[in-house]
C-alpha cells in the first residue's frame, strides 16, 4: 500500500547523504566499522568541527529511521 509517510522518511535519509563529506564518512564507517571523530578527521583530513557537524546531521536524520536506513544502506554498500 502506498504511504507518503514512508517516502518522506526515505527522503530524509537521502537528504542526510546529500553532501560529499557525509558520503565519505559513511563509506569509511562501512569499510572500517566504528570510528571516533578523531579517527575520521585523520582519515579524511578535514577539521574536527566539520566532521562533528556532519555526524550530527547524519545522526539526526539517517539513524532515526532504522528500516529506511537498512534498506538504503544495503543498496549503497552493493555499489561500493
C-alpha positions as CSV (number, residue, x, y, z in Angstrom):
1,X,0.0,0.0,0.0
2,X,1.3,3.5,-0.9
3,X,2.2,5.6,2.1
4,X,3.5,9.1,1.6
5,X,4.9,9.0,5.1
6,X,7.3,6.1,4.2
7,X,8.6,8.1,1.2
8,X,9.0,11.2,3.4
9,X,11.1,9.2,5.8
10,X,13.2,7.8,2.9
11,X,13.7,11.4,1.6
12,X,15.1,12.4,5.0
13,X,17.7,9.7,4.7
14,X,18.7,10.8,1.2
15,X,18.9,14.4,2.4
16,X,21.3,13.3,5.1
17,X,23.5,11.8,2.5
18,X,23.2,14.8,0.1
19,X,26.7,16.0,0.8
20,X,30.0,14.6,-0.4
21,X,31.6,14.7,3.0
22,X,28.8,12.7,4.6
23,X,29.1,10.1,1.8
24,X,32.8,9.8,2.5
25,X,32.2,9.5,6.3
26,X,29.6,6.8,5.7
27,X,31.9,4.9,3.3
28,X,34.7,4.9,5.8
29,X,32.3,3.8,8.6
30,X,31.2,0.9,6.4
31,X,34.7,-0.1,5.4
32,X,36.3,0.3,8.8
33,X,33.5,-0.2,11.2
34,X,33.1,2.0,14.2
35,X,35.4,5.1,14.2
36,X,35.5,8.1,16.5
37,X,35.7,11.7,15.4
38,X,39.4,11.9,15.8
39,X,39.9,8.8,13.6
40,X,37.6,10.2,10.9
41,X,39.5,13.5,11.0
42,X,42.7,11.7,10.4
43,X,41.3,9.6,7.6
44,X,39.6,12.4,5.7
45,X,42.0,15.2,6.6
46,X,39.2,17.7,7.4
47,X,38.7,19.8,10.6
48,X,37.1,18.2,13.6
49,X,34.3,20.8,13.7
50,X,33.3,19.8,10.1
51,X,33.3,16.1,10.9
52,X,31.2,16.8,14.1
53,X,28.7,18.9,12.2
54,X,28.2,16.3,9.5
55,X,27.9,13.4,12.0
56,X,25.3,15.4,13.9
57,X,23.3,15.8,10.7
58,X,23.6,12.1,9.9
59,X,22.6,11.1,13.4
60,X,19.5,13.3,13.4
61,X,18.3,12.2,10.0
62,X,19.9,9.0,9.0
63,X,19.9,7.0,12.2
64,X,16.4,7.9,13.3
65,X,14.7,5.6,10.8
66,X,16.2,2.1,11.1
67,X,14.0,0.5,8.4
68,X,14.9,3.1,5.8
69,X,18.4,3.2,7.0
70,X,19.0,-0.6,6.5
71,X,17.2,-0.7,3.1
72,X,19.1,2.3,1.7
73,X,22.5,1.5,3.2
74,X,22.4,-2.1,1.9
75,X,21.8,-0.7,-1.6
76,X,24.7,1.8,-1.2
77,X,27.1,-0.9,0.1
78,X,26.4,-3.0,-3.0
79,X,27.6,-0.1,-5.2
80,X,30.9,0.4,-3.3
